[in-house]
Amino acid sequence: MKQDKFSLARLAMYGGCSKSFISHLLSERRTSCTPELAERLAMALRVPCEVLFEPKSSPTGGATVNRVRKVSA
């Protein structure tokens, strides 16, 4: 995010989510999101989705992704 001068608000806009959701992902208070959101965030940051997230099946049968590593804000 620093490299491309992304703010939380800008990344949230690209992702279609709230600034607080991005903040929670970065601080690891939130560890998963939908695959669609993960793709939008990765595309906005111009990195492969696998750099940020790993696929996971949820207990309810829906798809989610887990954070792989912390990304500097």
C-alpha positions as CSV (number, residue, x, y, z in Angstrom):
1,M,0.0,0.0,0.0
2,K,2.9,2.4,0.8
3,Q,4.5,1.7,-2.6
4,D,1.4,2.8,-4.5
5,K,0.3,5.5,-2.0
6,F,-2.9,3.7,-1.2
7,S,-4.9,4.9,1.8
8,L,-7.4,2.7,3.6
9,A,-10.2,4.7,2.0
10,R,-8.8,4.2,-1.5
11,L,-8.3,0.5,-1.1
12,A,-11.8,0.2,0.5
13,M,-13.3,2.0,-2.5
14,Y,-11.6,-0.4,-5.0
15,G,-12.6,-3.4,-2.9
16,G,-16.2,-2.2,-2.4
17,C,-16.0,-2.5,1.4
18,S,-15.5,-0.2,4.4
19,K,-12.3,1.4,5.6
20,S,-12.8,-0.3,8.9
21,F,-13.0,-3.7,7.2
22,I,-9.6,-3.0,5.6
23,S,-8.2,-1.8,8.9
24,H,-9.4,-5.0,10.6
25,L,-7.7,-7.2,7.9
26,L,-4.5,-5.3,8.3
27,S,-4.5,-5.5,12.1
28,E,-5.6,-9.2,11.9
29,R,-8.8,-8.6,13.9
30,R,-10.4,-10.0,10.8
31,T,-8.8,-13.0,9.2
32,S,-11.0,-13.9,6.3
33,C,-13.2,-12.4,3.5
34,T,-15.0,-13.6,0.4
35,P,-13.0,-14.7,-2.6
36,E,-14.5,-11.9,-4.6
37,L,-13.4,-9.2,-2.2
38,A,-9.9,-10.8,-2.0
39,E,-9.6,-10.7,-5.8
40,R,-10.7,-7.0,-5.9
41,L,-8.1,-6.1,-3.2
42,A,-5.3,-8.0,-4.9
43,M,-6.2,-6.5,-8.3
44,A,-6.2,-3.0,-6.8
45,L,-2.8,-3.6,-5.2
46,R,-1.5,-5.3,-8.5
47,V,-0.4,-8.5,-6.8
48,P,-1.6,-12.1,-7.2
49,C,-4.4,-13.0,-4.8
50,E,-2.3,-15.8,-3.4
51,V,0.2,-13.2,-2.0
52,L,-2.4,-11.9,0.3
53,F,-4.9,-14.7,0.9
54,E,-5.2,-18.5,0.8
55,P,-8.4,-20.5,-0.2
56,K,-10.4,-22.0,2.6
57,S,-13.7,-23.8,2.9
58,S,-16.1,-22.5,5.5
59,P,-18.0,-24.9,7.8
60,T,-21.2,-23.8,6.2
61,G,-20.0,-24.9,2.8
62,G,-19.3,-21.3,1.5
63,A,-16.0,-20.3,0.1
64,T,-13.8,-17.8,2.0
65,V,-10.2,-16.8,2.0
66,N,-7.8,-16.4,4.9
67,R,-5.1,-13.9,5.1
68,V,-1.7,-15.3,4.4
69,R,0.6,-12.5,5.6
70,K,0.5,-9.0,7.0
71,V,0.6,-6.3,4.4
72,S,2.1,-3.0,5.5
73,A,-0.3,-0.1,5.6
